Amino acid sequence: MDTPKGFESKYHFCLILWEHKPVKSSELVTLCKEQLGWKPTTTYTVIKRLYERGVLKNEKTVVTSLVRTLI
């Protein structure tokens, strides 16, 4: 069974976040553009959705993971 694309992209996002946490959202946008080819709106949407799911927190534009890295 193949990994669903949505999960895979969020996983790669989390790898970037784990490597640089805590990180300003604007810097995260730059990193996601460089490493994933995402537009800024895509990164901000993923930040919002993962925040709503309790995976990360975003306080005063600083993003921090609330889950531990798997590696």
N, C-alpha and C positions, 0 to 999 in steps of 0.2 A: 504494500500500500504506500503510495506517495504522500509526502507531507503536504498538507494544504498550503497554497501560496500565502494566504493571509497570515497563517501562523508563522511560516518561515520568515516573512518580512518583519514581523513583530519581534521574532527571536533575534534577528540580525540587529534590529534597533536596540534591543535590550543588551546585546553584546557591546555595542558602542557605549550605551549608558553605563554599564558596569565598569567598563574600562576607564571612563572619564568622570565618574560620579564623585561628588556632586558637580553638576555642570549647568551653566546658564543656558536657557532655552535657545538663545540666539546662536550660541556656539554649537549646540546640538543640531540646529538647522544646518549649519555649515558642514559639520561632520557627516550628516546624513546625505547632504548633497554630494559631497566628495566620495563617500563610500558606497552609497546605495543609489545615487542618481535621483534622489527625491526632490520635489519642489518644496519650498517652505511650507505651503499650505498642507501638504501631506504630513510633514513632520509634526506640525501643530495639531493636526487632527488625531494622529496616533498618540501624542502626549495627552490630549483631552480624553480620548477613549480609555487609555490605560489608567489615567487618573480616576476616571469614573468607576473603573473595575477594582480600584484599590491596589494596583500594581506599582504605582509610583506616586510621589507627591510633587507638587509644583507650587512652591512658595516664593513669592517675590521674584519670579522668573528663574529660580534655581530648581532644577529637576534632580530628584534623588529616587533611586529604586527602593521599594519597600520589600522586595523579595531578593533572596541571595542568588548569587551566580551559581550555575550548575557546574562550572569548570573550575 
